């Protein structure tokens, strides 16, 4: 910093100048005058550097430097007065002068700094400080009348030399008292800031005391005249302070470690204000000249100030006690109202404090709490946690490390989960105990577990959907060529039988693929507003054949049940999968009960059932009396390919399929089960408000599936595109082929004749099927379209499926299904196909 360097440089110049004057001129004229002027310059420079320190300091240091600058201003004023009296007014050197009075009173601001407080300023503390300052001024005044004023009194037995020596001794005593006070404040300082400030003051006043004592001895023992080396007594300490202050930086107020110093500091603060009273009494009693009015006035004023100070201190103490009671009351109210359990234990293992929530969380009996013994309570609660040994080891480790913080999740045998925080308790920087905080996070914990489980199922579902899409293309090709081969004439019986077995395997693979798509919630569906009761009733005859004769099937269906929006085939799949699972769980027979009812779920129910949703639901309940599900198995029942059945007796896709379908329909599943008691599965479907459609739909038969229309096939899979074209051409259709959306656009634009139908894949590189269709409709607005895909996870596809001019065909499909769908769409179009004007 440039300014501190300038101060240091200025101090060095002043010191060298003083040495030069004393060494070259000495006591010869104008040596004494120049020496006094340099001493004045040193005082002014010290005042300036104190003001500069004031400008770059905080509250406490600002007050400190204000008092120090005032001290040097008064000191410099006294020095200037001395110069004027001797060298301007040419007065004879007297034992005392007005300059001595100002110089002696300059010690008052420095002594005031001893009573500065580091606490935030308040009106009471400010008033106490001013009372202390009045006592300091009174002590300085008493010192003046004790040491200096008697030199004015002619009746006292003092000559000029003895009077001047008494004055100088008064200055030495003053410096010694101030130095002692600054040393004590530096030693007992509560933080580094105070310690450094009072250390600077101690160095300055110690230098003044030592040099002035030496100078007094030399001056009066050897009769040394002004202008000698003793004049450095006044300039050197001031210049030393300039250097120390210029290099000072405030820095952070770092607290000192707790020690016995804290106790002594409290003693100093309590008894310190009484020291000035003692000094006033001592000097007043021994004051030369027995000035009664001075003694009486000093004693009365000192005792009045001390009495007021004592009264203010007691009042402040009462306020502090009241504030402490309020704080304790607030703390107790806070502990009682918090949802966390709080326990405070000291370093000796004794319980200092706890709240009622802690007792409730750990279910601690009153008898144990009365003992206040943490070891006994710890022994009691150990059996509640899942891993008691690890729990105990961690607690003991924290007690052995009093300054360490810690966080842990505790799992209980009754399925509760706690967050446990532990932090040291400090008093004056010393660890005196440990605070334990316990929070019940059971609900949040299980929600997070279920969220992670749901995310895992979502990831598996996306993987399953992607695999199923590509596999469906392969199955479509296999199915197409198998059926073409089986339809050939004069096929050998053995070969036909083998191909039929292959066809069965392909059909089975197709079934598994559909289940994977249902789990991943990506199949192409046609939701309808259906009656659950009618759906169950229509399947009862089939269900009776699925279950064995020793299983009793009963129903309890609520009349007038609100309809639900779901694909008819998927509803059948849900019921069939759940019935098959129930049948397998009742190998020795039992009861199977179907039940439907309406239920409205609110936010309170959702909080206790994480998978649930709010709203009105129509519920399908299927309950069996089978073997039940083990608790450790319950977390995995919706995962694909997870099964408890023997190898070869289950794919593990039943419940995962149900899970995917119900989620896609906007509902949720609630399963309750106990080993040996059976299982109850409740499927919640959101209630629909539209008109119910008949549950059974009638499919018209198509006798002639050939035609002569023109069909554009858009398919990126070359083998599947060639197979589809082969099937259509063999039945009389004209076929145009495109492997992507761009090529399809070119064909639609350039083909001169009518294009009656577009047969397009949904998922393709680049443009997807719906995007291709939008571009083709710009060219030929009346195009009829059939989308073919293994799944549709895009909302635009789902929307377009229900448009009047768009149909959907799910992969895998065979030649017959393809021809039937094409013929149905073309028959429905009639003469509405797109024709390009000539």
C-alpha positions in Angstrom: 0.0 0.0 0.0 1.5 3.4 -1.0 0.2 5.4 2.0 1.6 3.1 4.8 5.0 3.2 3.0 4.9 7.0 3.0 4.2 7.0 6.7 7.1 4.7 7.4 9.4 6.7 5.1 8.3 9.9 6.9 9.0 8.4 10.3 12.4 7.4 9.1 13.1 10.9 7.8 12.0 12.6 11.0 14.1 10.2 13.2 17.2 10.8 11.1 16.6 14.5 11.2 16.3 14.4 14.9 19.6 12.5 15.2 21.3 15.0 12.9 20.1 18.0 14.9 21.1 16.5 18.2 24.4 15.3 16.8 25.4 18.4 14.8 23.8 21.4 16.6 23.1 19.9 20.0 22.4 22.5 22.8 23.7 25.3 20.7 21.1 27.7 19.2 18.9 26.8 17.4 19.4 23.2 18.4 16.8 23.1 21.3 14.2 24.8 19.1 14.7 22.4 16.2 14.6 19.5 18.5 11.3 20.6 19.9 9.9 21.2 16.4 10.9 17.7 15.4 9.2 16.3 18.5 6.1 18.2 17.5 6.3 16.8 14.0 6.6 13.3 15.4 3.4 13.8 17.4 1.5 15.2 14.5 2.6 12.3 12.2 1.5 9.8 14.9 -1.9 11.5 15.1 -2.2 11.4 11.2 -1.4 7.7 11.0 -4.0 7.0 13.8 -6.6 8.8 11.7 -5.6 6.8 8.7 -6.0 3.5 10.7 -9.4 4.8 11.8 -10.5 5.1 8.2 -9.7 1.5 7.4 -11.1 -0.2 10.5 -14.3 -1.6 11.9 -16.3 -0.4 14.9 -14.1 -1.5 17.8 -10.8 -0.5 16.2 -12.3 2.8 15.1 -13.1 3.8 18.7 -9.6 2.6 19.7 -7.8 4.7 17.0 -10.1 7.7 17.7 -8.9 7.8 21.4 -5.3 7.3 20.3 -5.4 10.1 17.8 -7.0 12.4 20.4 -4.1 11.5 22.8 -1.6 12.6 20.2 -3.5 15.8 19.3 -3.5 16.8 23.0 0.2 15.8 23.3 1.1 17.8 20.2 -0.9 20.8 21.5 1.0 20.7 24.7 4.3 20.5 22.8 3.3 23.5 20.7 2.3 25.4 23.9 5.7 24.7 25.4 7.5 26.0 22.2 5.3 29.2 22.2 6.0 29.8 25.9 9.7 29.4 25.7 10.7 30.5 22.2 8.0 32.9 21.3 6.9 34.5 24.6 10.4 34.0 26.1 9.0 33.0 29.5 11.4 31.7 32.1 11.3 27.9 32.5 8.9 27.3 35.4 8.4 24.1 37.4 5.0 23.7 35.8 3.1 25.4 33.0 -0.2 25.2 31.1 1.5 23.0 28.6 2.2 20.5 31.4 -1.5 20.4 32.3 -2.6 19.7 28.8 0.2 17.1 28.4 -0.8 15.4 31.6 -4.5 15.3 30.8 -3.6 13.8 27.4 -3.3 10.5 29.2 -7.1 10.4 29.7 -8.1 9.4 26.1 -5.5 6.6 26.2 -6.8 5.3 29.5 -10.3 5.4 28.2 -9.3 2.8 25.6 -8.8 0.3 28.4 -12.6 0.1 29.0 -13.7 -0.4 25.3 -16.1 -3.3 24.8 -16.0 -5.7 21.8 -19.7 -6.6 22.2 -22.3 -4.9 20.0 -22.9 -1.4 21.3 -26.1 -0.8 23.3 -27.4 2.2 25.1 -26.6 0.7 28.5 -23.1 -0.3 27.6 -22.5 3.1 26.0 -23.6 4.8 29.2 -21.3 2.5 31.3 -18.4 3.4 29.1 -18.9 7.1 29.5 -19.1 6.6 33.3 -15.8 4.8 33.2 -14.4 7.6 31.1 -15.5 10.1 33.7 -13.7 8.1 36.4 -10.6 8.1 34.2 -10.8 11.9 33.8 -11.2 12.2 37.6 -8.2 9.9 38.2 -6.1 12.0 35.8 -7.3 15.2 37.5 -6.5 13.7 40.9 -3.0 12.8 39.6 -2.6 16.3 38.4 -3.4 17.7 41.8 -1.2 15.1 43.5 1.9 15.3 41.3 1.8 18.7 39.5 -0.4 21.2 41.2 1.7 21.2 44.5 4.6 22.7 42.5 2.5 25.9 42.1 2.1 26.3 45.9 4.8 28.5 47.3 4.2 27.4 50.9 5.2 23.8 50.1 8.9 22.8 50.5 9.7 22.4 46.8 12.4 24.2 44.9 12.5 24.5 41.2 14.4 21.3 40.6 12.4 19.2 43.1 9.1 20.6 41.7 10.1 19.8 38.1 11.3 16.3 39.2 7.9 15.7 40.9 6.2 16.7 37.7 8.3 14.3 35.6 7.8 11.5 38.1 4.0 12.1 37.7 4.4 11.5 34.0 6.4 8.3 34.6 3.7 7.0 37.0 1.0 7.8 34.5 2.8 6.0 31.7 3.4 2.9 34.0 -0.3 2.7 34.9 -1.4 3.0 31.3 1.2 0.5 30.2 0.1 -2.0 32.8 -3.6 -1.6 31.7 -2.7 -2.2 28.0 -0.6 -5.3 28.9 -3.5 -6.8 30.8 -6.0 -6.1 28.0 -3.7 -7.6 25.5 -3.1 -10.7 27.6 -6.8 -11.2 28.4 -8.1 -10.2 24.9 -10.9 -12.5 23.7 -9.9 -12.3 20.0 -6.9 -11.6 17.8 -8.0 -8.1 16.8 -8.1 -6.8 20.4 -4.8 -8.6 21.2 -3.0 -6.9 18.3 -4.4 -3.4 19.1 -3.5 -3.5 22.8 -0.2 -5.0 21.9 0.6 -1.9 19.8 -0.5 0.4 22.6 1.6 -1.6 25.2 4.7 -1.3 23.1 4.3 2.5 22.7 3.6 3.2 26.4 6.3 0.8 27.6 8.8 2.6 25.4 7.6 5.9 26.8 7.8 4.7 30.4 11.3 3.3 30.0 12.8 6.2 28.1 11.2 8.8 30.3 12.5 7.1 33.4 16.0 7.0 32.0 15.7 10.7 30.8 14.5 11.8 34.2 17.4 10.1 35.9 19.9 11.6 33.5 18.3 15.0 33.5 18.2 15.5 37.3 21.3 13.5 38.2 23.7 15.0 35.7 21.9 18.3 35.0 21.6 17.6 31.3 20.2 20.6 29.3 17.6 20.4 26.6 18.9 19.6 23.1 20.7 16.5 24.2 20.1 12.8 23.4 17.4 12.6 26.0 15.1 14.5 23.7 14.6 11.2 21.8 12.4 10.2 24.7 9.6 12.2 23.1 10.2 11.6 19.4 11.3 7.9 19.3 8.1 6.3 20.9 5.8 8.4 18.6 7.8 7.4 15.5 7.8 3.7 16.6 4.0 3.9 16.9 3.8 5.4 13.4 5.6 2.4 12.0 3.6 -0.2 13.9 0.3 1.5 13.0 1.2 1.9 9.3 1.8 -1.8 9.0 -1.4 -2.7 10.9 -4.2 -4.6 9.1 -7.5 -5.3 10.9 -8.1 -8.8 9.6 -10.8 -11.2 11.0 -11.7 -11.3 14.7 -10.5 -14.8 15.4 -11.6 -16.0 18.9 -8.9 -17.3 21.2 -9.2 -20.9 22.5 -11.0 -21.3 25.8 -8.7 -21.1 28.8 -8.5 -19.7 32.4 -8.0 -16.3 30.7 -11.7 -16.0 30.1 -12.3 -16.2 33.9 -9.7 -13.5 34.6 -11.1 -11.3 31.9 -14.5 -11.4 33.6 -12.8 -10.4 36.8 -11.1 -7.5 35.1 -14.4 -6.3 33.6 -16.1 -6.6 37.0 -13.5 -5.1 39.3 -11.8 -2.8 36.7 -14.3 0.1 37.2 -13.5 0.1 41.0 -9.7 0.7 40.4 -10.2 4.4 39.6 -12.2 4.9 42.8 -9.3 3.4 44.8 -6.7 5.6 43.1 -8.8 8.7 43.6 -9.2 7.9 47.4 -5.5 7.1 47.7 -4.3 10.3 46.0 -6.9 12.5 47.7 -5.9 11.3 51.2 -2.2 11.9 50.6 -2.6 15.0 48.6 0.0 17.7 49.7 -1.4 20.9 51.0 -4.5 19.2 52.5 -6.8 21.0 50.1 -10.1 20.0 51.8 -12.4 21.1 49.1 -10.4 19.3 46.4 -10.3 16.1 48.4 -14.0 16.2 49.3 -15.1 17.0 45.7 -12.9 14.2 44.3 -14.2 11.7 46.7 -17.9 12.7 46.3 -17.8 12.7 42.5 -15.9 9.4 42.3 -18.3 7.6 44.7 -21.3 9.1 42.9 -20.0 7.9 39.5 -19.2 4.5 40.9 -22.6 4.2 42.5 -24.3 5.0 39.3 -22.0 2.6 37.4 -22.9 -0.1 39.9 -26.6 0.6 39.6 -26.4 0.5 35.8 -24.4 -2.7 35.9 -27.0 -4.4 38.1 -29.8 -3.2 35.9 -28.0 -4.5 32.8 -27.5 -7.8 34.6 -31.2 -8.1 35.3 -31.9 -7.4 31.7 -29.4 -10.1 30.7 -31.0 -12.5 33.1 -34.4 -11.7 31.7 -33.1 -12.2 28.1 -31.5 -15.4 29.2 -34.8 -16.6 30.6 -36.6 -15.6 27.4 -33.9 -17.5 25.4 -34.3 -20.6 27.5 -38.1 -20.4 27.2 -37.8 -19.9 23.4 -35.4 -22.8 23.2 -37.7 -25.1 25.2 -40.7 -24.1 23.1 -38.7 -24.7 19.9 -37.5 -28.2 21.1 -41.1 -29.0 22.1 -42.6 -28.0 18.8 -40.0 -29.4 16.4 -40.6 -32.7 14.6 -37.0 -33.8 15.2 -36.0 -35.7 18.3 -33.2 -33.8 20.1 -30.8 -35.2 22.7 -27.8 -33.4 24.3 -25.2 -35.4 26.1 -22.1 -33.9 27.9 -18.5 -35.3 27.8 -19.1 -37.5 30.8 -22.1 -39.3 29.3 -24.8 -37.5 31.2 -27.9 -36.4 29.5 -28.2 -32.6 29.6 -31.4 -32.0 27.7 -33.9 -33.8 25.4 -37.4 -33.1 24.0 -40.6 -35.2 24.0 -40.2 -36.0 20.4 -37.0 -37.9 21.1 -38.8 -39.9 23.8 -41.6 -40.8 21.3 -39.3 -41.7 18.4 -37.2 -44.1 20.5 -40.0 -45.2 22.8 -37.9 -44.7 25.9 -39.6 -45.4 29.3 -39.7 -42.7 32.0 -37.6 -44.7 34.5 -34.6 -44.6 32.1 -35.0 -40.9 31.4 -34.8 -40.2 35.2 -31.4 -41.8 35.4 -29.9 -39.3 32.8 -27.5 -42.0 31.9 -26.8 -42.1 28.2 -25.2 -45.5 28.4 -28.3 -47.1 29.8 -30.5 -45.5 27.2 -28.1 -46.5 24.5 -28.3 -50.1 25.7 -32.1 -50.0 25.6 -32.5 -48.6 22.0 -29.8 -50.9 20.4 -32.3 -53.7 19.8 -34.6 -51.4 17.8 -32.1 -50.9 14.9 -31.3 -53.5 12.2 -27.5 -53.4 12.8 -27.1 -52.7 16.5 -23.3 -53.4 16.6 -22.5 -51.0 13.8 -24.8 -48.4 15.4 -23.1 -48.8 18.8 -19.6 -48.7 17.3 -20.3 -45.5 15.4 -21.8 -43.8 18.5 -18.7 -44.7 20.6 -16.4 -43.5 17.8 -18.1 -40.1 17.8 -17.8 -39.8 21.6 -14.1 -40.5 21.3 -13.9 -37.6 18.6 -15.6 -34.7 20.4 -15.0 -32.2 17.5 -16.3 -34.4 14.6 -19.7 -33.9 12.9 -21.6 -36.9 11.5 -24.7 -37.9 9.5 -26.2 -41.4 9.3 -29.4 -43.2 8.1 -30.7 -45.6 10.7 -33.0 -48.5 9.6 -35.2 -50.1 12.2 -36.6 -53.6 12.6 -40.2 -52.2 12.4 -39.3 -50.7 9.0 -38.9 -47.1 10.2 -36.1 -45.1 8.9 -34.4 -42.2 10.7 -31.9 -39.5 9.7 -29.4 -39.0 12.5 -27.3 -35.8 12.8 -24.6 -35.4 15.4 -22.7 -32.1 16.1 -20.4 -31.0 18.9 -21.6 -28.5 21.5 -19.1 -25.7 22.1 -18.8 -23.3 25.0 -16.2 -20.6 24.6 -14.5 -22.6 21.8 -14.3 -25.8 23.9 -16.3 -28.9 23.1 -18.4 -29.7 26.2 -20.8 -32.3 24.8 -22.6 -33.5 21.7 -26.1 -32.8 20.2 -28.0 -35.7 18.6 -30.8 -35.0 16.2 -33.2 -37.7 14.9 -35.7 -37.2 12.1 -38.3 -39.9 11.0 -38.0 -40.0 7.2 -39.8 -43.4 6.7 -42.3 -42.1 4.3 -39.8 -40.1 2.2 -37.4 -43.1 2.2 -40.0 -45.5 0.9 -41.1 -42.9 -1.7 -37.5 -42.6 -2.9 -37.2 -46.4 -3.0 -40.4 -46.7 -5.1 -39.2 -43.9 -7.3 -36.0 -45.6 -8.0 -37.9 -48.8 -8.6 -40.2 -47.1 -11.0 -37.3 -45.5 -12.9 -35.7 -48.9 -13.2 -38.9 -50.3 -14.6 -39.2 -47.4 -17.0 -35.6 -48.0 -18.2 -36.3 -51.7 -18.6 -39.5 -50.9 -20.5 -37.7 -48.6 -23.0 -35.2 -51.4 -23.6 -37.9 -54.0 -24.0 -39.9 -51.7 -26.4 -36.8 -51.1 -28.6 -36.0 -54.9 -28.8 -39.6 -55.8 -29.4 -39.8 -53.3 -32.3 -36.9 -54.8 -34.2 -37.9 -58.4 -33.3 -41.4 -57.8 -34.6 -40.0 -57.0 -38.0 -38.2 -60.3 -38.0 -41.3 -62.2 -36.8 -43.4 -60.5 -39.6 -40.9 -61.7 -42.2 -40.9 -65.3 -40.7 -44.7 -65.4 -40.5 -45.1 -64.1 -44.0 -42.8 -66.6 -45.6 -44.1 -69.5 -43.4 -47.7 -68.9 -44.5 -46.7 -68.5 -48.1 -44.9 -71.8 -47.9 -47.8 -73.6 -46.1 -50.2 -72.3 -48.8 -48.3 -74.0 -51.6 -50.0 -77.0 -53.4 -48.5 -80.5 -53.2 -46.5 -79.7 -50.1 -45.1 -82.9 -48.6 -46.9 -83.8 -45.3 -43.7 -84.1 -43.3 -42.5 -80.7 -44.4 -45.9 -79.1 -43.8 -45.9 -80.6 -40.3 -42.5 -79.1 -39.6 -43.4 -75.7 -40.9 -46.5 -75.8 -38.7 -44.4 -76.4 -35.7 -42.2 -73.5 -36.7 -45.3 -71.4 -37.1 -46.4 -72.3 -33.5 -43.0 -71.2 -32.2 -43.3 -67.9 -34.1 -46.7 -67.3 -32.7 -45.4 -68.0 -29.2 -42.5 -65.5 -29.8 -45.1 -63.0 -31.0 -47.1 -63.5 -27.8 -44.0 -62.9 -25.7 -43.2 -59.7 -27.7 -46.7 -58.4 -27.2 -46.3 -58.9 -23.4 -43.0 -57.0 -23.5 -44.7 -54.1 -25.4 -47.5 -54.1 -22.8 -45.0 -53.9 -20.0 -43.2 -51.0 -21.8 -46.5 -49.3 -22.4 -45.8 -49.0 -26.1 -48.3 -51.2 -27.9 -50.6 -49.8 -30.5 -54.0 -49.7 -28.8 -57.6 -48.6 -29.3 -59.0 -47.4 -26.0 -62.7 -47.7 -25.6 -65.2 -46.7 -22.9 -66.0 -50.1 -21.4 -68.0 -51.5 -18.5 -65.8 -53.5 -16.1 -68.7 -55.6 -15.0 -69.6 -56.6 -18.6 -65.9 -57.4 -19.3 -65.7 -59.7 -16.3 -69.0 -61.4 -17.1 -68.1 -62.0 -20.7 -64.9 -63.8 -19.6 -66.4 -66.0 -16.8 -67.0 -69.0 -19.0 -63.4 -68.9 -20.3 -62.0 -68.3 -16.8 -63.8 -71.4 -15.5 -61.9 -73.5 -18.0 -58.6 -71.8 -17.1 -58.9 -72.5 -13.4 -59.2 -76.1 -11.9 -62.4 -77.6 -10.7 -61.3 -77.3 -7.0 -61.2 -73.5 -7.2 -64.5 -71.8 -6.3 -65.1 -68.6 -8.4 -67.4 -66.0 -7.0 -68.2 -62.4 -8.0 -69.5 -59.3 -6.3 -70.1 -56.6 -9.0 -71.4 -53.2 -8.1 -74.4 -52.2 -10.2 -74.1 -49.0 -12.2 -70.3 -48.9 -11.9 -68.8 -46.0 -13.8 -67.2 -47.0 -17.1 -63.4 -47.0 -17.8 -61.3 -46.0 -20.8 -59.1 -49.0 -21.9 -58.4 -51.2 -24.8 -60.7 -54.2 -24.8 -58.0 -56.7 -25.5 -55.8 -55.3 -22.8 -58.5 -55.5 -20.2 -58.9 -59.2 -21.1 -55.2 -59.6 -20.7 -55.2 -58.0 -17.3 -57.9 -60.3 -16.0 -56.4 -63.4 -17.6 -52.9 -62.8 -16.2 -54.2 -62.1 -12.7 -56.4 -65.2 -12.7 -53.5 -67.4 -14.0 -51.3 -66.1 -11.1 -54.1 -66.8 -8.6 -54.6 -70.3 -10.0 -50.9 -71.2 -9.7 -50.9 -69.9 -6.1 -53.8 -72.3 -5.2 -52.3 -75.7 -6.3 -54.5 -77.5 -3.7 -57.7 -75.6 -4.5 -59.2 -72.5 -2.8 -61.4 -69.5 -3.5 -61.2 -66.9 -6.2 -63.3 -63.8 -5.7 -64.0 -61.0 -8.3 -65.3 -57.7 -6.9 -65.9 -54.2 -8.4 -66.7 -51.0 -6.7 -66.3 -47.2 -7.0 -63.9 -45.2 -4.8 -62.8 -41.6 -4.4 -59.2 -41.1 -3.3 -58.0 -37.9 -1.6 -54.6 -36.5 -0.9 -54.5 -38.1 2.6 -54.9 -41.6 1.1 -52.2 -40.8 -1.5 -49.7 -39.8 1.3 -50.0 -43.2 2.9 -50.1 -45.1 -0.5 -47.2 -43.8 -2.6 -48.3 -45.3 -5.9 -51.8 -44.0 -5.6 -53.4 -41.0 -7.4 -56.2 -38.7 -6.4 -59.6 -38.8 -8.1 -62.6 -41.1 -8.8 -61.8 -44.7 -9.7 -63.6 -47.9 -10.7 -61.8 -50.7 -8.9 -61.3 -54.3 -10.0 -60.4 -56.5 -7.1 -59.2 -60.1 -7.5 -58.6 -62.0 -4.2 -57.4 -65.6 -3.8 -56.7 -67.9 -0.8 -53.4 -69.1 -2.1 -49.9 -69.3 -0.8 -49.3 -65.5 -0.7 -46.2 -63.5 -1.5 -43.1 -63.3 0.7 -42.2 -59.7 1.9 -38.7 -59.9 0.3 -40.3 -60.9 -3.0 -42.9 -58.0 -3.1 -40.3 -55.4 -4.3 -39.6 -57.4 -7.5 -43.0 -58.7 -8.6 -43.5 -56.1 -11.4 -40.0 -56.6 -12.9 -40.0 -58.5 -16.3 -38.8 -62.1 -16.3 -38.9 -62.2 -12.4 -40.8 -65.4 -11.3 -40.9 -67.7 -8.4 -42.1 -70.6 -10.5 -40.0 -73.5 -11.5 -38.0 -73.3 -14.7 -40.2 -73.8 -17.8 -43.4 -73.0 -15.9 -43.5 -69.2 -16.3 -42.0 -66.4 -18.2 -42.2 -63.8 -15.5 -44.1 -61.4 -17.8 -47.6 -61.7 -16.2 -47.5 -59.0 -13.6 -45.1 -56.8 -15.5 -47.6 -56.8 -18.4 -50.4 -55.9 -16.1 -48.3 -53.1 -14.6 -47.6 -51.6 -18.0 -51.2 -51.7 -19.2 -52.6 -50.2 -16.0 -50.1 -47.4 -16.1 -50.9 -46.7 -19.7 -54.6 -46.5 -18.8 -53.8 -43.9 -16.1 -54.4 -46.1 -13.1 -52.4 -47.9 -10.5 -52.2 -51.3 -8.7 -52.3 -52.0 -5.0 -51.3 -55.5 -3.9 -51.7 -56.9 -0.4 -50.4 -60.4 0.5 -49.4 -62.5 3.5 -47.7 -65.9 3.4 -50.3 -68.7 3.7 -53.2 -66.2 3.7 -53.6 -65.4 0.0 -53.2 -62.3 -2.1 -55.6 -59.4 -3.0 -54.9 -57.4 -6.1 -56.8 -54.1 -6.5 -56.6 -52.4 -10.0 -57.7 -48.8 -9.9 -59.0 -47.4 -13.3 -59.9 -43.7 -13.7 -63.6 -43.4 -14.3 -64.6 -42.3 -17.9 -67.5 -40.0 -18.7 -68.2 -40.9 -22.3 -70.9 -43.3 -23.6 -70.2 -46.9 -23.1 -69.5 -49.0 -26.2 -70.5 -52.6 -26.6 -67.8 -54.8 -25.1 -68.1 -57.4 -27.9 -67.4 -56.1 -31.4 -68.4 -57.9 -34.6 -65.8 -58.2 -37.3 -67.1 -58.5 -40.8 -65.8 -61.3 -42.9 -64.1 -60.5 -46.2 -64.5 -63.1 -48.9 -62.4 -61.7 -51.7 -59.0 -60.3 -50.5 -57.5 -59.6 -53.9 -57.6 -56.3 -55.9 -56.1 -54.2 -58.6 -55.5 -50.9 -56.8 -52.1 -49.2 -56.5 -50.4 -49.3 -53.1 -47.3 -47.4 -51.9 -45.2 -49.3 -49.3 -42.9 -47.1 -47.1 -40.7 -49.4 -45.1 -37.0 -49.0 -44.2 -36.5 -52.8 -43.6 -35.7 -54.2 -47.0 -36.7 -57.8 -46.4 -40.0 -56.8 -44.9 -40.7 -54.4 -47.7 -40.0 -57.1 -50.3 -42.2 -59.6 -48.5 -45.1 -57.2 -48.2 -44.8 -56.2 -51.9 -44.6 -59.9 -52.9 -47.8 -60.7 -51.0 -49.7 -57.8 -52.5 -48.5 -58.3 -56.1 -49.5 -62.0 -55.9 -53.0 -60.8 -55.2 -53.3 -58.4 -58.1 -52.2 -55.1 -56.6 -49.8 -52.6 -58.2 -47.0 -52.0 -55.7 -44.7 -48.9 -55.4 -41.8 -49.2 -52.9 -40.0 -46.5 -50.9 -37.4 -47.0 -48.2 -37.8 -43.6 -46.6 -40.0 -40.5 -46.4 -38.0 -38.5 -49.0 -38.4 -41.3 -51.6 -42.1 -41.6 -50.8 -42.6 -37.8 -51.5 -40.8 -38.1 -54.8 -43.0 -41.1 -55.9 -46.3 -39.3 -54.8 -45.2 -36.2 -56.8 -44.0 -38.0 -59.9 -46.3 -41.0 -60.2 -48.9 -40.1 -62.9 -51.7 -42.4 -61.8 -53.8 -42.9 -58.8 -52.3 -44.1 -55.5 -55.1 -45.8 -53.6 -53.3 -46.6 -50.4 -50.1 -45.9 -48.4 -48.8 -48.8 -46.3 -46.2 -47.1 -44.0 -44.0 -48.2 -41.1 -44.1 -45.9 -38.0 -40.6 -46.0 -36.7 -38.0 -45.2 -39.4 -34.7 -43.4 -39.7 -35.1 -39.7 -40.4 -38.8 -38.9 -40.8 -41.3 -41.0 -38.8 -44.4 -42.4 -40.3 -46.8 -39.6 -39.1 -44.3 -36.9 -40.4 -44.2 -38.7 -43.8 -48.0 -38.8 -44.0 -48.3 -35.1 -43.3 -46.0 -34.4 -46.3 -47.8 -36.9 -48.6 -51.2 -35.4 -47.7 -50.0 -32.0 -49.0 -49.4 -33.7 -52.4 -52.4 -36.0 -52.4 -54.9 -34.8 -49.8 -57.3 -37.8 -49.9 -54.7 -40.6 -49.4 -55.8 -43.6 -47.3 -53.1 -44.8 -45.0 -52.3 -47.9 -42.9 -49.6 -47.6 -40.3 -47.8 -50.8 -39.4 -45.6 -51.1 -36.4 -44.7 -53.2 -33.3 -45.3 -50.2 -31.0 -46.3 -46.5 -31.0 -44.8 -44.4 -28.3 -45.4 -41.1 -30.1 -48.5 -39.1 -29.3 -48.9 -37.9 -32.9 -49.3 -41.6 -33.9 -51.9 -42.2 -31.3 -53.8 -39.2 -32.5 -53.6 -40.1 -36.1 -54.8 -43.7 -35.5 -58.2 -42.4 -34.7 -58.5 -40.1 -37.7 -61.0 -41.2 -40.3 -58.5 -41.9 -43.1 -55.8 -43.7 -41.1 -55.8 -47.3 -39.9 -53.2 -49.3 -37.9 -51.9 -52.8 -38.2 -49.8 -54.3 -35.5 -46.7 -56.4 -36.3 -46.1 -59.3 -36.6 -48.8 -60.1 -39.1 -49.3 -62.8 -41.8 -50.4 -62.5 -45.4 -54.1 -63.2 -44.6 -54.2 -60.4 -42.0 -52.4 -58.0 -44.3 -54.7 -58.7 -47.2 -57.8 -58.5 -45.0 -56.8 -55.1 -43.6 -55.9 -53.7 -47.0 -59.1 -54.9 -48.5 -61.2 -53.5 -45.6 -59.6 -50.0 -45.9 -60.0 -49.9 -49.7 -63.6 -51.1 -49.6 -64.3 -48.4 -47.0 -62.7 -45.7 -49.2 -64.9 -46.5 -52.2 -64.4 -43.8 -54.8 -62.7 -41.5 -52.4 -59.2 -42.3 -53.4 -56.8 -39.6 -54.5 -56.6 -39.0 -58.3 -54.1 -36.8 -59.9 -55.6 -34.6 -62.6 -54.3 -35.3 -66.1 
